[in-house]
Amino acid sequence: MTATVLVLVETINDYLPILEHQGFHLILAPTPAERAQAIATHGARIDAVLTRGPLGLYAEEIAALPALKIICVIGAGYEHVDLQAASDRGLTVTNGAGVNASSVADHAMALLLSLVRDIPGPMPPCAVANGRKSCARPSPANAWAFSGSAQSAWPSPSVPAMVST
């Protein structure tokens, strides 16, 4: 028997062929209207729901899915999944808590190093004059003109290069 999965997540299209190859029947419903239509039309045969925390799965939707066995939440959060309704039905709710912990730690360390080493350096605010946005930011093309020597590849933060966008 093939399991039917209601896919509410809009960002996993690259992985859908893998699920289909494993024999899952997928019902894609990334918008609220498609979601409501899919539940109304196919609710009796949906075995699993693939969602994200902000998208969730609500009590009235859980009630409309009598064959539902599992709610899989991609990511750590499950804030909009009605856990009480799932528990009342004996459903399993999964999430990916900690799955990106090492990436978050790496990013935090990179930001800390950036702060300590003044990389990329302070960025002055942008201004709009005569309908044109002008931002001060370092530019390799004019770095020597502002630094005064070949020793520095970037202008001094106190004398920013002006770049119009």
C-alpha positions in Angstrom: 0.0 0.0 0.0 1.4 3.4 -1.0 1.4 6.1 1.6 -0.1 9.5 0.7 1.7 12.5 1.9 0.3 16.0 1.9 3.2 18.4 1.3 2.6 21.9 2.6 6.3 23.0 2.4 7.1 25.1 -0.7 10.9 24.9 -0.5 11.7 21.2 -0.9 11.0 20.6 -4.6 14.5 19.1 -5.2 13.7 16.3 -2.8 10.2 15.4 -4.0 11.5 13.0 -6.7 13.4 11.0 -3.9 10.1 10.6 -2.0 8.2 9.6 -5.1 11.0 7.1 -6.0 10.5 5.5 -2.6 6.8 4.9 -3.5 5.1 7.8 -1.7 2.2 9.5 -3.4 2.6 13.2 -3.0 -0.1 15.9 -2.9 1.5 19.3 -3.2 -0.4 22.1 -1.6 1.9 25.1 -0.9 -0.8 27.8 -0.8 -3.6 28.1 1.7 -6.2 27.6 -1.1 -4.5 24.5 -2.4 -4.1 23.2 1.2 -7.9 23.6 1.9 -8.8 22.0 -1.4 -6.4 19.1 -0.9 -7.7 18.3 2.5 -11.3 18.6 1.3 -10.7 16.4 -1.7 -8.1 13.8 -0.5 -8.4 14.0 3.3 -9.7 10.5 3.8 -6.5 9.0 2.2 -3.7 11.3 3.6 -1.4 9.3 5.8 1.2 11.9 6.5 1.7 15.7 6.4 5.0 17.4 5.6 5.0 20.9 7.0 7.1 23.7 8.6 6.5 25.3 12.0 5.0 28.6 10.6 2.7 26.6 8.3 1.7 24.1 11.0 -1.3 21.9 11.0 -4.4 22.9 12.9 -7.0 20.9 14.9 -9.7 21.2 12.3 -7.3 20.0 9.6 -6.2 17.1 11.8 -9.8 16.2 12.4 -10.4 16.2 8.6 -7.6 13.6 8.0 -8.9 10.3 9.5 -6.1 8.2 8.0 -3.3 10.6 9.3 -0.6 8.8 11.2 2.3 11.3 11.3 3.0 15.0 11.0 6.6 15.7 9.9 7.8 19.2 10.6 10.9 20.3 8.7 13.0 22.4 11.0 13.2 22.8 14.7 9.9 24.8 15.3 6.5 23.3 15.4 4.7 26.4 16.8 1.6 26.1 14.6 1.1 22.4 14.9 -1.8 21.7 17.3 0.0 19.2 19.5 -3.0 18.6 21.7 -5.2 17.6 18.7 -2.3 15.4 17.5 -1.9 13.8 21.0 -5.7 13.2 21.3 -5.5 11.2 18.1 -2.4 9.3 19.0 -0.4 10.9 16.1 3.3 11.1 16.0 4.7 14.6 15.5 8.4 14.9 14.4 10.7 17.9 14.0 14.3 18.5 13.1 15.5 20.0 16.4 19.2 20.5 16.4 19.6 19.4 12.8 21.3 22.7 11.9 23.0 23.3 15.2 26.6 23.0 13.8 25.8 25.4 10.9 24.3 27.9 13.3 27.4 27.6 15.6 29.7 28.1 12.6 27.8 31.2 11.5 27.9 32.6 15.0 31.6 32.1 15.2 32.1 33.7 11.8 30.1 36.7 12.9 32.0 37.0 16.1 35.3 36.9 14.2 34.0 39.5 11.7 33.1 41.7 14.6 36.5 41.3 16.4 38.5 41.8 13.1 36.3 44.6 11.9 35.3 42.7 8.8 33.8 44.1 6.6 34.1 47.2 8.7 31.6 49.9 9.6 29.1 50.7 6.9 27.7 54.3 6.9 24.0 54.6 6.2 22.6 55.2 2.8 21.0 58.5 1.8 18.5 59.4 -0.9 19.0 62.7 -2.7 17.3 63.8 -5.9 15.7 60.4 -6.3 19.1 58.6 -6.2 20.3 56.3 -3.5 23.9 56.9 -2.5 25.7 54.5 -0.1 29.2 54.8 1.3 30.9 51.5 1.0 34.4 50.3 0.2 35.2 49.7 -3.4 38.3 47.9 -4.7 38.3 50.1 -7.8 38.9 53.3 -5.8 40.6 51.8 -2.7 44.0 53.3 -3.4 42.7 56.7 -4.0 41.3 56.8 -0.5 44.0 54.8 1.4 46.9 56.8 0.0 49.1 53.7 -0.3 49.3 50.3 -1.8 49.6 48.9 1.7 45.8 49.0 2.2 43.4 47.3 -0.2 40.4 49.1 1.3 39.7 52.7 2.1 39.8 53.8 5.7 36.4 53.6 7.5 36.8 57.3 8.3 36.9 58.1 4.5 34.4 55.9 2.8 34.1 55.5 -1.0 30.8 56.8 -2.4 29.0 54.4 -4.6 25.6 55.3 -6.3 23.1 52.5 -6.8 
